[in-house]
Amino acid sequence: MSSFPPQGGFPPPGGSPDQGGFPPQGGYGQGGAPPPPKKSNMKWFLIAGGGCLLLVVIAVIGVVALIGGGVYMLANSEASLAAQAFVQQSGTLKAELGEPLETSFSGGNIETNNGVGKATIDVAVKGPKGAGTVKLALSSSGTGPWSVTGADYTGPTGKVVKLK
């Protein structure tokens, strides 16, 4: 016989568990079933991670909707539409950029109080001969439409032309 202790949970050949020099044990050594596998918490980590990711996605969508909605409202405001109409009707810009003129809202600010307001609107303008930006100042008395009180065109070279 060998002088090494038995390995595993099996008795030495020809012996029983209490004769092999080691105490009787449960499990495989006596024909029992293997121990149940340890339960993993992975599914809870995935659920929690998915929930956090969902909250982040909802927050990002909310911020984008808030900013996009504000820009949309500003671009389609009466002040912005009056500014774009002024730019499209400008004889100076038609001579400088050619016809037809294409305009688009590019930024601005509107302040109103009880219908009386001031606005600063930037309009991008493009024609067959070039493009530039018009910065307009507008005002509203509360009873009538927005009117342009000042307008400056800046061309691609940086030259500024006073339109009003």
Backbone as numpy.savetxt, mean C-alpha at the origin, in Angstrom:
# Nx Ny Nz CAx CAy CAz Cx Cy Cz
29.13 -65.22 26.52 28.31 -64.06 26.52 29.18 -62.83 26.52
28.65 -61.75 26.02 29.41 -60.51 25.88 29.37 -59.74 27.19
30.38 -58.91 27.38 30.42 -58.10 28.61 29.75 -56.74 28.41
29.28 -56.48 27.21 28.59 -55.20 26.94 27.15 -55.31 27.39
26.59 -54.24 27.92 25.18 -54.29 28.32 24.31 -54.38 27.07
23.15 -54.97 27.20 22.27 -55.11 26.03 21.82 -53.74 25.54
21.60 -53.62 24.25 21.16 -52.39 23.62 19.68 -52.48 23.31
19.03 -51.29 23.15 17.62 -51.27 22.81 16.80 -51.64 24.02
15.67 -52.21 23.81 14.81 -52.59 24.92 14.53 -54.07 24.89
15.37 -54.81 24.19 15.11 -56.23 24.04 16.01 -57.03 24.99
15.49 -58.11 25.53 16.32 -58.94 26.42 17.39 -59.66 25.62
18.47 -60.08 26.28 19.51 -60.83 25.58 18.94 -62.16 25.07
19.58 -62.72 24.05 19.06 -63.97 23.50 18.94 -65.04 24.59
17.77 -65.65 24.61 17.54 -66.74 25.56 17.18 -66.25 26.94
17.08 -65.00 27.16 16.77 -64.52 28.50 15.47 -63.73 28.52
15.07 -63.34 29.69 13.88 -62.51 29.83 14.33 -61.13 30.31
13.45 -60.16 30.32 13.87 -58.82 30.73 14.45 -58.78 32.13
13.95 -59.63 33.10 14.51 -59.54 34.44 15.79 -60.37 34.59
16.20 -61.10 33.61 17.43 -61.87 33.73 18.58 -61.23 32.98
18.35 -60.19 32.21 19.39 -59.66 31.34 20.25 -58.61 31.97
20.13 -58.38 33.23 20.99 -57.41 33.85 20.43 -56.00 33.79
19.24 -55.85 33.34 18.64 -54.52 33.38 17.23 -54.66 33.90
16.72 -53.63 34.55 15.39 -53.73 35.15 14.31 -53.77 34.08
13.17 -54.38 34.40 12.09 -54.43 33.43 11.60 -53.02 33.12
11.30 -52.78 31.85 10.82 -51.47 31.42 9.59 -51.67 30.53
8.76 -50.60 30.44 7.60 -50.66 29.54 8.04 -50.31 28.14
7.09 -50.16 27.24 7.40 -49.77 25.87 7.70 -50.96 25.00
8.68 -50.79 24.12 8.98 -51.82 23.17 9.51 -53.09 23.83
10.20 -52.96 24.94 10.83 -54.10 25.58 9.83 -55.16 25.99
8.60 -54.80 26.28 7.63 -55.79 26.70 6.47 -55.89 25.71
6.71 -55.47 24.48 5.70 -55.65 23.44 4.65 -54.55 23.42
4.89 -53.42 24.09 3.92 -52.33 24.10 3.97 -51.52 22.81
2.99 -50.65 22.64 2.92 -49.79 21.45 3.92 -48.64 21.61
4.36 -48.08 20.49 5.28 -46.95 20.58 4.57 -45.75 21.23
5.31 -44.87 21.85 4.68 -43.71 22.48 4.03 -42.82 21.41
2.95 -42.13 21.75 2.30 -41.27 20.74 3.21 -40.11 20.36
3.12 -39.67 19.12 3.99 -38.56 18.70 3.60 -37.29 19.47
4.60 -36.43 19.69 4.33 -35.18 20.38 3.47 -34.29 19.49
2.49 -33.61 20.10 1.62 -32.72 19.33 2.37 -31.44 19.02
2.20 -30.97 17.81 2.87 -29.75 17.37 1.92 -28.56 17.49
2.47 -27.42 17.84 1.69 -26.19 17.90 1.80 -25.41 16.59
2.32 -26.05 15.55 2.56 -25.37 14.28 1.27 -24.79 13.70
0.15 -25.52 13.81 -1.08 -25.00 13.21 -1.52 -23.72 13.91
-1.26 -23.58 15.20 -1.64 -22.35 15.90 -0.72 -21.19 15.50
0.55 -21.51 15.27 1.46 -20.48 14.79 1.04 -20.01 13.40
0.64 -20.92 12.54 0.20 -20.56 11.20 -1.09 -19.74 11.25
-2.02 -20.12 12.10 -3.28 -19.38 12.22 -3.00 -17.97 12.74
-2.18 -17.85 13.78 -1.84 -16.53 14.33 -1.09 -15.68 13.31
-0.14 -16.29 12.61 0.62 -15.56 11.58 -0.28 -15.11 10.45
-1.19 -15.97 10.02 -2.14 -15.60 8.96 -3.05 -14.48 9.40
-3.48 -14.52 10.66 -4.33 -13.46 11.18 -3.61 -12.12 11.22
-2.35 -12.13 11.65 -1.56 -10.89 11.67 -1.34 -10.37 10.27
-1.03 -11.26 9.34 -0.84 -10.85 7.95 -2.11 -10.25 7.38
-3.25 -10.83 7.70 -4.53 -10.31 7.23 -4.77 -8.90 7.77
-4.46 -8.67 9.05 -4.63 -7.33 9.62 -3.73 -6.31 8.94
-2.50 -6.69 8.62 -1.57 -5.78 7.94 -2.10 -5.47 6.54
-2.58 -6.46 5.82 -3.12 -6.25 4.47 -4.33 -5.32 4.53
-5.22 -5.52 5.49 -6.40 -4.67 5.63 -5.97 -3.23 5.94
-4.98 -3.05 6.80 -4.51 -1.71 7.13 -3.91 -1.02 5.90
-3.12 -1.74 5.12 -2.52 -1.15 3.91 -3.61 -0.77 2.91
-4.59 -1.63 2.72 -5.70 -1.32 1.81 -6.45 -0.08 2.30
-6.65 0.03 3.61 -7.34 1.19 4.17 -6.58 2.48 3.91
-5.27 2.46 4.12 -4.46 3.66 3.89 -4.47 4.04 2.41
-4.33 3.07 1.54 -4.35 3.34 0.09 -5.72 3.91 -0.32
-6.79 3.34 0.21 -8.13 3.84 -0.12 -8.33 5.25 0.40
-7.83 5.54 1.59 -7.97 6.87 2.16 -7.22 7.90 1.32
-5.98 7.61 0.99 -5.17 8.54 0.19 -5.74 8.65 -1.22
-6.03 7.52 -1.82 -6.58 7.53 -3.19 -7.92 8.24 -3.26
-8.76 8.03 -2.25 -10.05 8.71 -2.22 -9.90 10.21 -2.09
-8.95 10.64 -1.27 -8.70 12.08 -1.11 -8.19 12.71 -2.39
-7.27 12.04 -3.06 -6.74 12.55 -4.32 -7.84 12.58 -5.38
-8.66 11.55 -5.42 -9.75 11.50 -6.39 -10.72 12.66 -6.16
-11.07 12.90 -4.89 -12.00 14.00 -4.59 -11.39 15.35 -4.96
-10.10 15.53 -4.68 -9.44 16.79 -5.01 -9.34 16.98 -6.52
-8.98 15.92 -7.24 -8.83 16.01 -8.70 -10.16 16.27 -9.40
-11.25 15.83 -8.81 -12.57 16.02 -9.44 -13.38 17.12 -8.77
-12.73 17.96 -7.99 -13.42 19.06 -7.32 -13.74 20.16 -8.33
-14.65 21.05 -7.95 -15.00 22.18 -8.83 -13.78 23.06 -9.08
-12.94 23.26 -8.07 -11.75 24.09 -8.23 -10.79 23.48 -9.26
-10.57 22.17 -9.17 -9.67 21.50 -10.12 -10.23 21.54 -11.54
-11.51 21.32 -11.68 -12.12 21.36 -13.01 -12.07 22.76 -13.60
-12.26 23.80 -12.77 -12.14 25.19 -13.23 -10.71 25.50 -13.66
-9.73 24.98 -12.91 -8.32 25.19 -13.25 -7.98 24.54 -14.58
-8.45 23.31 -14.79 -8.15 22.61 -16.05 -8.83 23.29 -17.23
-10.06 23.80 -17.03 -10.75 24.52 -18.10 -9.99 25.79 -18.46
-9.47 26.52 -17.46 -8.68 27.73 -17.71 -7.45 27.40 -18.55
-6.76 26.33 -18.19 -5.53 25.94 -18.91 -5.86 25.57 -20.36
-6.92 24.80 -20.56 -7.27 24.38 -21.92 -7.70 25.54 -22.81
-8.19 26.63 -22.22 -8.65 27.77 -22.99 -7.58 28.84 -23.15
-6.42 28.67 -22.57 -5.36 29.69 -22.60 -4.76 29.81 -24.01
-4.89 31.01 -24.59 -4.28 31.28 -25.90 -2.77 31.24 -25.85
-2.19 31.68 -24.73 -0.73 31.65 -24.57 -0.21 30.22 -24.61
-0.89 29.31 -23.91 -0.45 27.91 -23.90 -0.68 27.24 -25.24
-1.76 27.59 -25.93 -2.00 27.02 -27.26 -0.90 27.43 -28.22
-0.44 28.68 -28.12 0.66 29.15 -28.98 1.97 28.48 -28.60
2.19 28.28 -27.31 3.45 27.70 -26.81 3.54 26.19 -27.06
2.42 25.47 -26.82 2.45 24.00 -26.86 1.70 23.40 -28.06
0.94 24.19 -28.77 0.15 23.67 -29.89 -1.19 23.14 -29.41
-2.00 22.75 -30.37 -3.34 22.21 -30.05 -3.45 20.79 -30.56
-4.18 19.95 -29.93 -5.00 20.14 -28.74 -4.15 20.03 -27.48
-4.61 20.68 -26.41 -3.94 20.61 -25.12 -4.58 19.51 -24.28
-3.75 18.71 -23.66 -4.22 17.68 -22.73 -3.83 18.11 -21.33
-4.77 18.04 -20.40 -4.49 18.44 -19.02 -4.78 17.29 -18.07
-4.07 17.29 -16.95 -4.35 16.33 -15.89 -3.96 16.95 -14.55
-4.71 16.60 -13.54 -4.45 17.09 -12.18 -3.14 16.49 -11.69
-2.28 17.33 -11.09 -1.04 16.78 -10.57 -0.81 17.12 -9.10
-1.70 17.89 -8.48 -1.57 18.16 -7.05 -2.28 19.43 -6.67
-2.39 19.66 -5.38 -3.01 20.91 -4.97 -3.54 20.88 -3.56
-4.20 21.99 -3.21 -4.75 22.17 -1.88 -5.98 23.05 -1.99
-7.05 22.67 -1.29 -8.28 23.46 -1.28 -8.66 23.70 0.18
-8.96 24.95 0.50 -9.42 25.32 1.83 -10.75 26.05 1.67
-11.80 25.58 2.36 -13.09 26.25 2.31 -13.63 26.43 3.73
-14.44 27.49 3.87 -15.11 27.75 5.13 -16.45 28.40 4.79
-17.55 27.66 5.01 -18.89 28.14 4.67 -19.01 28.51 3.19
-18.38 27.75 2.33 -18.48 27.97 0.89 -17.45 28.92 0.33
-16.85 29.75 1.16 -15.81 30.69 0.72 -14.49 29.94 0.77
-13.72 30.03 -0.33 -12.50 29.23 -0.32 -11.37 29.78 -1.17
-10.22 29.18 -0.92 -9.01 29.45 -1.69 -8.44 28.09 -2.09
-7.82 28.06 -3.23 -7.23 26.80 -3.71 -5.94 27.09 -4.46
-5.03 26.16 -4.38 -3.82 26.15 -5.20 -3.82 24.80 -5.92
-3.87 24.83 -7.23 -3.96 23.61 -8.03 -2.80 23.57 -9.03
-2.16 22.42 -9.14 -1.13 22.20 -10.15 -1.73 21.32 -11.24
-1.59 21.77 -12.49 -2.14 21.05 -13.63 -0.99 20.74 -14.60
-0.85 19.48 -14.95 0.11 19.09 -15.98 -0.56 19.34 -17.32
0.18 19.94 -18.24 -0.38 20.25 -19.56 0.59 19.74 -20.63
0.00 19.19 -21.70 0.83 18.62 -22.78 0.19 18.96 -24.11
1.02 19.33 -25.05 0.57 19.61 -26.41 1.55 19.01 -27.40
1.28 19.16 -28.70 2.17 18.58 -29.72 3.60 19.13 -29.68
3.78 20.36 -29.18 5.11 20.97 -29.17 5.86 20.82 -27.85
5.22 20.26 -26.83 5.91 20.12 -25.55 4.94 19.96 -24.39
5.50 20.06 -23.19 4.70 19.86 -21.98 5.24 20.73 -20.86
4.46 20.88 -19.81 4.87 21.66 -18.66 3.83 21.57 -17.56
3.95 22.48 -16.60 3.05 22.50 -15.46 2.53 23.91 -15.25
1.24 24.02 -14.93 0.65 25.31 -14.62 0.25 25.28 -13.15
0.71 26.28 -12.39 0.34 26.44 -10.98 -0.69 27.56 -10.94
-1.90 27.23 -10.44 -3.00 28.18 -10.43 -3.44 28.50 -9.01
-3.83 29.73 -8.79 -4.45 30.16 -7.55 -5.90 30.46 -7.89
-6.84 29.94 -7.10 -8.26 30.13 -7.35 -8.94 30.61 -6.08
-10.10 31.23 -6.26 -10.90 31.64 -5.11 -12.37 31.43 -5.42
-13.15 31.31 -4.36 -14.59 31.15 -4.48 -15.25 32.01 -3.41
-16.30 32.76 -3.82 -17.00 33.62 -2.87 -18.10 32.87 -2.14
-18.36 31.67 -2.53 -19.39 30.87 -1.90 -20.68 30.85 -2.68
-20.92 31.87 -3.51 -22.16 31.91 -4.28 -21.93 31.61 -5.75
-20.75 31.82 -6.22 -20.47 31.59 -7.64 -19.43 30.51 -7.84
-19.01 30.32 -9.08 -18.01 29.29 -9.37 -16.61 29.74 -8.94
-15.69 28.80 -8.96 -14.30 29.11 -8.65 -13.74 29.97 -9.79
-12.93 30.96 -9.42 -12.31 31.79 -10.45 -10.79 31.80 -10.25
-10.08 31.88 -11.35 -8.62 31.87 -11.32 -8.14 33.28 -10.98
-7.32 33.40 -9.95 -6.77 34.70 -9.55 -5.31 34.85 -9.95
-4.66 33.77 -10.31 -3.27 33.82 -10.75 -2.89 32.48 -11.38
-2.01 32.54 -12.38 -1.57 31.30 -13.04 -0.19 31.51 -13.64
0.70 30.54 -13.39 2.06 30.57 -13.94 2.34 29.23 -14.62
2.84 29.31 -15.86 3.23 28.10 -16.61 4.74 27.95 -16.52
5.19 26.75 -16.19 6.61 26.43 -16.19 6.86 25.37 -17.25
7.68 25.72 -18.24 7.97 24.81 -19.34 9.12 23.88 -19.03
9.49 23.03 -19.97 10.55 22.04 -19.73 11.92 22.67 -19.50
12.13 23.90 -19.98 13.43 24.56 -19.77 13.50 25.28 -18.43
12.36 25.35 -17.73 12.33 26.06 -16.45 11.85 27.49 -16.58
11.62 27.92 -17.81 11.12 29.28 -18.06 9.69 29.39 -17.53
9.40 30.48 -16.77 8.08 30.70 -16.20 7.38 31.79 -17.00
6.14 31.49 -17.42 5.30 32.44 -18.16 4.08 32.73 -17.33
3.85 34.01 -17.02 2.68 34.42 -16.25 1.47 34.40 -17.17
0.46 33.61 -16.80 -0.76 33.52 -17.62 -1.85 34.46 -17.12
-1.82 34.76 -15.84 -2.81 35.67 -15.26 -2.27 36.26 -14.00
